[in-house]
Amino acid sequence: MANLGEQLLNALTLAGLLFLVSAGLSLVFGILRVVNFAHGVFYMLGAYLGYTTVMLTGWFWPALIIVPPVVGALGALLESSTLRFIYRRPPIYQLLLTFGLALILEEALRILYGPTAKGFDPPTYLQGAIALGSLLYPRYRLFVVALGLAVAAAVWLFLRKTRAGLVIRAVAQNSEMADCLGANVARVRTLVFGAACALAGLGGVAAAPMTTAYLGMGIGVIVDAFVVVVIGGLGSIGGSIAGSLIVGAAQTWGAFYLPETAMVIMYAVMGAILIFRPWGLFGEEE
Amino acid sequence: MRGTRALAAVALVALAVVPWVAARHQLSLLTDLLIYGLFALSLDLIMGYTGMVSFGHAAYFGLGAYASALVLIHFAQPVPVALLAGALLAGAVALPVGWFSTRATGIYFAMLTLAFAQFLYTVAYKWRDLTGGSDGIAGVPKTALFWGGPSLASPQAFYALVAACVVLSLVLCRAVVRSPFGHALEAIRENERRFMSLGRDPRPFKLAVFVIAAVFAGLAGALFAPFRGFASPEVMFWVFSGQGLMMVIMGGIGTLVGPILGAMVFILIQEVLSSYTEHWMIFTGFVFVLMVIFLPDGLVGTARRLRARG
């Protein structure tokens, strides 16, 4: 029983991280109609900048608070200096552009930080394990679960209950109409892109104490995030939540019961869902 | 049109003359470039002529490489048998993958092909008994052209085989895109809804061209393994799929010849950069960004536009 509980919490931890990455990916697709290949690199950037911040200040919390806006600002800057000019082209061009950005950022991090992984510790009161009934579970992982849930709730409330969220949803639904009604579409795109990068950066900071910051972590996470949004449906936050939970569960239970074929399970689940819903659980037909 | 034919003749003569004049390492580099050219050519069939962006094309190159390596090492068959095995395995795997992926369109198609390719990459990585895991399969021999026939071990002989395969593939792909089947593909690219409203189902066409492209990519991979002497998971990695897309864009999407040239230029740029710095990836990234923004039609596309204007 304790074992099942532990697996469940592991799945939720993974789902929390996957949500932080896939939500931004999905949001950017919804607003900009761009699949951002560089999204995983912003996650990686968050982890490395988190390491630097912790090394400079000796604290964990500044990293969690300062790094996401910095990553977001960089994202917004890159969007307004490159992507903005090619929205009218077929999607392949935007995909390749973000692919190029991903190569540049990844290699820049390799030059700056070298090939060894960089780890840092969470604050002392989040270290060690806590007893949940008969189960001992790492406190930090519980914190990640809580963070994922809090951000999911915040994003959902922001999109549903605020005026800015309303404008974003309007641009997602019909950007030309929103433009005619006075929404500043270019600014919405830049801000959404930046916010999505900030979420990925937050995910990176949160992940680093567990996984360390290492080269290639961006690529690993982006492929998982693609599977999440394919399962959940692009452009839907609800889909991102559902997809993260499904992939988190598939990977956790797969790694436990069938360690050699854990990845296969994730793809099998994706394949099964796509047979019945080619646009994902919450996606809309194009 | 006459200009194009003259260019083709010059290119063929050049390909035939090179082995007599080029130094050993130059010939080896050119063989390499031609293999990548074949890979980009196959991608252009689905990308340029059908408008389907596959982000997992490296998987079929990799499948071809593994099949070829295994056949050559374990059965010591002539190279053409290995080429056939590589092309067939790639096509056979592309059939179910394509069946799933062509259910989706646009960006979903790209992500599905990527996910399947990463899956195949993981299989190649984990199935250590068959594929050698991360080490890959080394020591793939260049065997004979046919049973008891001449050896392909010399650089000239293997170059000739690769050049012949690339030219033949280019001719076949041209025939495909100029056939009624090819026109149907272009109709799907231009307006899939209209194609459906004319009473045709686009999916069999898309599946067919997906498999054909995988077969040619498999052939390129099957040439790669004996040429380099190894097959490893790297050739199935998604970065290689992305580079393939870039080769096509760089040369000129939907021109067949363009992607071959694009692949050559792309690999040459990498070769030159990597001899100066180990961080060449960063420059590759800049090339991507600048090409996409300033030269979206690629080399051949831009040249054609300039000629049409002048």
Interface residues (C-beta under 8 A of the other chain):
Chain A: F29 V35 F37 T82 F85 I86 R89 P90 P91 I92 Y93 L95 L96 L97 F99 G100 L101 A102 L103 I104 L105 E106 E107 A108 R110 I111 I219 V223 F226 V227 V229 V230 L234 E260 T261 M263 V264 Y267 M270 G271 L274 I275 P278 W279 G280 E286
Chain B: M47 G51 V53 F55 F100 R103 A104 T105 G106 I107 Y108 A110 M111 L112 L114 A115 F116 Q118 F119 T122 V123 K126 W238 V239 G242 L245 M246 I249 H279 M281 I282 T284 G285 F286 V287 F288 V289 V292 I293 P296
